[in-house]
Amino acid sequence: MVTVSLKVSDAQWARLQSLATEYELSPEQLLALSLDDWMIDREAEFEAIAEWVLTKNAELYDRLA
């Protein structure tokens, strides 16, 4: 496992601690879960865009084949 250091402002840290407390997590757990969600969202977003492009251009690809 890799350890990452991150600089945040005092205001960001206070907000992070508040949210972590609200969800009964440590700030580190909340950050890790948020990072996982963000990466999954980006991957799903890319897949949706790629599917749209392939569908939109399917006729063109057939003609070029």
Secondary structure per residue as TSV (DSSP state, phi and psi in degrees):
chain	resnum	aa	ss	phi	psi
A	1	M	-	360.0	143.3
A	2	V	-	-100.8	142.2
A	3	T	-	-103.7	134.7
A	4	V	-	-121.0	134.5
A	5	S	-	-100.8	140.9
A	6	L	-	-138.6	129.8
A	7	K	-	-92.3	128.4
A	8	V	-	-130.8	155.3
A	9	S	-	-72.0	164.7
A	10	D	H	-59.8	-38.7
A	11	A	H	-66.0	-41.3
A	12	Q	H	-65.3	-40.9
A	13	W	H	-64.1	-42.8
A	14	A	H	-61.5	-42.2
A	15	R	H	-66.8	-41.5
A	16	L	H	-61.6	-45.3
A	17	Q	H	-62.8	-40.2
A	18	S	H	-63.1	-46.4
A	19	L	H	-65.1	-41.5
A	20	A	H	-61.4	-43.5
A	21	T	H	-62.3	-42.6
A	22	E	H	-58.7	-38.5
A	23	Y	T	-95.7	6.7
A	24	E	T	57.0	45.9
A	25	L	-	-127.8	164.4
A	26	S	-	-80.9	157.8
A	27	P	H	-56.1	-38.2
A	28	E	H	-64.6	-41.4
A	29	Q	H	-63.9	-42.4
A	30	L	H	-62.9	-43.4
A	31	L	H	-62.6	-43.5
A	32	A	H	-63.1	-44.8
A	33	L	H	-65.0	-40.0
A	34	S	H	-64.6	-40.2
A	35	L	H	-64.1	-43.5
A	36	D	H	-58.2	-48.4
A	37	D	H	-60.4	-42.7
A	38	W	H	-62.5	-43.7
A	39	M	H	-67.0	-39.5
A	40	I	H	-64.4	-42.5
A	41	D	H	-61.1	-43.0
A	42	R	H	-64.1	-40.7
A	43	E	H	-65.2	-44.6
A	44	A	H	-65.4	-38.5
A	45	E	H	-62.8	-44.6
A	46	F	H	-61.9	-44.6
A	47	E	H	-62.1	-40.1
A	48	A	H	-64.8	-41.4
A	49	I	H	-67.7	-42.9
A	50	A	H	-62.0	-42.4
A	51	E	H	-63.1	-41.2
A	52	W	H	-61.8	-45.1
A	53	V	H	-63.8	-44.6
A	54	L	H	-63.4	-41.8
A	55	T	H	-67.0	-44.9
A	56	K	H	-61.0	-37.3
A	57	N	T	-104.3	14.5
A	58	A	H	-57.6	-43.9
A	59	E	H	-62.8	-44.1
A	60	L	H	-60.6	-45.3
A	61	Y	H	-61.9	-38.5
A	62	D	H	-62.5	-42.1
A	63	R	H	-68.3	-33.5
A	64	L	H	-77.7	-19.8
A	65	A	-	-73.0	360.0
